[in-house]
Amino acid sequence: MANIEELQSIELAVWDKLQHEDWLSNLSNKFSELRWLLPKLTAHEGKFHGSILELGAGEGWASSVVKRMHPEALVIASDISPAAIGGIGKWEKIFEAKVDAQISCRSYSVPLPDSSVDLIFSFQAAHHFILQKETLHEVKRLLRPGGICMYLHEPSCREYIHPAAKWRVNHKRPECPEDLLVIERMKRIAQDLGFNIQIAYSTTTLNRGVVEGVYYKALSAFPFLCDWLPCTADFIFTKQ
Ligand SMILES: C[S@@+](CC[C@H](N)C(=O)[O-])C[C@H]1O[C@@H](n2cnc3c(N)ncnc32)[C@H](O)[C@@H]1O
């Protein structure tokens, strides 16, 4: 089992490599993922105001979308990879919106003052953070009382099936270390830190291959299965 520094250096190397990859296929991927992101941003529209921070933003395309939708908000995009976040300019051009700041930092060590943020969000990134407890501790420090943190579109599973589910996601995408958010662990951390936590499963079949499409169709037909089988989910933490 690699340690955190090793895992993070693999993640950083992936971004260095991606910089030289086909921009058009990246664009096409992110436009498909926008079909996942947009309904979530719309559903939670009322939460996007004041000071907003994205963690694990990659190249910051989702922050650019948020800034376009909420020009009056202060939007800060952050990612562990300087190479990734340095690429935000092209997304700002596409979405015709300029974020207020971009930071390269780890999710559990963000150079912003205590109680300075109203909303923290990440999009399909929190399952990469490794140090979940430390990250939510940092989230608690950064949020104003009543502030909200949303981990959107995250692979999740129950503890009993985690080893098998983790093996599968790493088998599917071996180039970058992958994990899932374990429901019981996230609830325990949230409870220990005094967050109110809500988990909403997402069974969309958009952008899924044939096998995954059938799997998510079955989950949407029998929603109680989402509680037992690996499923994409949104995690909403509210600081009391
Ligand atoms: C699957 S990518 C998603 C990126 C972006 N949200 C998107 O949708 O394109 C996960 C991102 O998390 C970042 N990351 C991994 N560990 C991190 C950490 N501890 N703190 C901040 N960012 C991290 C990676 O560099 C990567 O950009």
PDBQT file of the ligand as one rigid body, heavy atoms in Angstrom, charges set to zero:
ROOT
HETATM    1  C1  LIG A 301     -11.215  13.244 -10.730  1.00  0.00    +0.000 C 
HETATM    2  S1  LIG A 301     -10.373  14.761 -10.610  1.00  0.00    +0.000 S 
HETATM    3  C2  LIG A 301     -11.724  15.912 -10.704  1.00  0.00    +0.000 C 
HETATM    4  C3  LIG A 301     -11.268  17.268 -11.087  1.00  0.00    +0.000 C 
HETATM    5  C4  LIG A 301     -12.412  18.274 -11.350  1.00  0.00    +0.000 C 
HETATM    6  N1  LIG A 301     -13.296  18.402 -10.217  1.00  0.00    +0.000 N 
HETATM    7  C5  LIG A 301     -13.167  17.899 -12.596  1.00  0.00    +0.000 C 
HETATM    8  O1  LIG A 301     -14.363  17.604 -12.496  1.00  0.00    +0.000 OA
HETATM    9  O2  LIG A 301     -12.554  17.920 -13.675  1.00  0.00    +0.000 OA
HETATM   10  C6  LIG A 301      -9.891  14.846  -8.883  1.00  0.00    +0.000 C 
HETATM   11  C7  LIG A 301      -9.094  16.107  -8.564  1.00  0.00    +0.000 C 
HETATM   12  O3  LIG A 301      -8.777  16.121  -7.179  1.00  0.00    +0.000 OA
HETATM   13  C8  LIG A 301      -7.478  16.682  -7.041  1.00  0.00    +0.000 C 
HETATM   14  N2  LIG A 301      -6.970  16.252  -5.725  1.00  0.00    +0.000 N 
HETATM   15  C9  LIG A 301      -6.591  15.031  -5.321  1.00  0.00    +0.000 A 
HETATM   16  N3  LIG A 301      -6.257  15.026  -4.028  1.00  0.00    +0.000 NA
HETATM   17  C10 LIG A 301      -6.435  16.294  -3.589  1.00  0.00    +0.000 A 
HETATM   18  C11 LIG A 301      -6.292  16.931  -2.334  1.00  0.00    +0.000 A 
HETATM   19  N4  LIG A 301      -5.907  16.248  -1.240  1.00  0.00    +0.000 N 
HETATM   20  N5  LIG A 301      -6.561  18.239  -2.246  1.00  0.00    +0.000 NA
HETATM   21  C12 LIG A 301      -6.984  18.948  -3.320  1.00  0.00    +0.000 A 
HETATM   22  N6  LIG A 301      -7.153  18.404  -4.544  1.00  0.00    +0.000 NA
HETATM   23  C13 LIG A 301      -6.891  17.084  -4.667  1.00  0.00    +0.000 A 
HETATM   24  C14 LIG A 301      -6.711  16.140  -8.221  1.00  0.00    +0.000 C 
HETATM   25  O4  LIG A 301      -5.573  16.890  -8.555  1.00  0.00    +0.000 OA
HETATM   26  C15 LIG A 301      -7.782  16.201  -9.307  1.00  0.00    +0.000 C 
HETATM   27  O5  LIG A 301      -7.750  17.425  -9.977  1.00  0.00    +0.000 OA
ENDROOT
TORSDOF 0
